[in-house]
Amino acid sequence: MFAAYVVLAVLTIAYSAFSAGCDFVRFERVALGMDKAGVPRSWMPALGVPKAAAALGLLAGFWIPALGTAAAAGLVAFFLAAVATHLRMRDYSLGLQYPFLLLAAATLLLGLAH
């Protein structure tokens, strides 16, 4: 079970860092998704901060498990809010918020189980 957690945590760290990087550089494809959700493009760097912090928290969680759990829980909350924001704007496209939410939730559940 621990090996599965490590694999998922590493994937979640990579995806969170990638997503944060896209926000920091205002990657156009991500910006278009935010347009659909009614999120101003000027918010992109600020939205990258919790993703980057979660990536660091998950990494630190290998030494301080409670920190990794908190980081995964924060990511789940973040991406639940992202899904809700898209649905509120009647954007039913399958964006990256769904796989990121599932990955963060799986990491959280396996982290709690080990």
N, C-alpha and C positions, 0 to 999 in steps of 0.2 A: 504494500500500500504506500509506503514511503517513497518508493521509486516512482510511482505514478504521480505522487504529489510533486516531486522534484521536477519531473518532465512538464507537468502543467504549470508549475510556478515559473519555470524558465521561459516557457512559451508566453505566459502572461506578462512577464517582465519585458520580453522582446516586443510584444504587441503594444504594451503600454508606452514603452519608450518610443517606438515607431509612431504611434498615434500622437504623442506629445510633440515629437519632432515635426510632424505634419502641421500641427497647430502653430508651433513657433515660427515656421517659415511660411505660414498661410498657404499651404498647398492647395492649388485651385480645385482639384477634385473634391477635397474635403470641404472647401468653402462653398461649393455648389450644394452639397448636402445640407450645410448649415443654412443656406439661403432657403431651401425647401422647408426647413423647420422654423424659419422666421428668426433665426439667431443672427445678430449683427456680426459681420466679419471682424469687427474691431474687438470682439470678445475672444477670438481664437487663441491669442497667446495666454490669456488668463485661464482658458479652459484646458490648456496644455499643462499648466502647473500641477493640478491634482493628479493627472496621469503620470507625470514625471515623478512626483512624490510617491505615488503608489508603486511605481517600478522600483524606486530606491527602498521603500518599505518592505516590499516582497523580497528583495535581495537581502536586506538586513534580517529578514525573518528566518533565514537559514541559521542565524546565530541567536536571534531573539524571537522565538516563535510567536509570541503575543503581538509583536509588531507586524509580522507577516499576516497574521489573521486580521488585524485592524486594517492593513493596507488592502487586503482582498475584500473585506466588507465595505470599505470606502469605494472601491471600484464598482462593486455591485450596486451601491447606492447611486454612484455617478451615472452608470449606464442605464439604470432604471429610470432616472430622471431624463436621460437622453431619449430613451424610447418614449416616455410620456410626452416629451416636448414634440417629437415627430408626430405622434398620434394626435396630439391636441391640434396640430395644424393640418390634420387629415392627410399626412404624408405616410402612405402605406408601403412605400418602396422598401426593399430589403437592403438597408444600409449596413455599414460596419458595426453599428451599435448593437445589433442582435448577436453576432458571433462574439463580440467583445464581452457582452453581458454573460453569455453562456460560459465562456472561458473563465471569467472572473468568478462566477458562481461555482463552477466545478473546482476551481482552485481553493475557494473558501471552504467548500464542503470537505474536500480531501484534507485540507489543513486542519479542520476541526476533528476529523476522524483519526488522524495519526497522533 
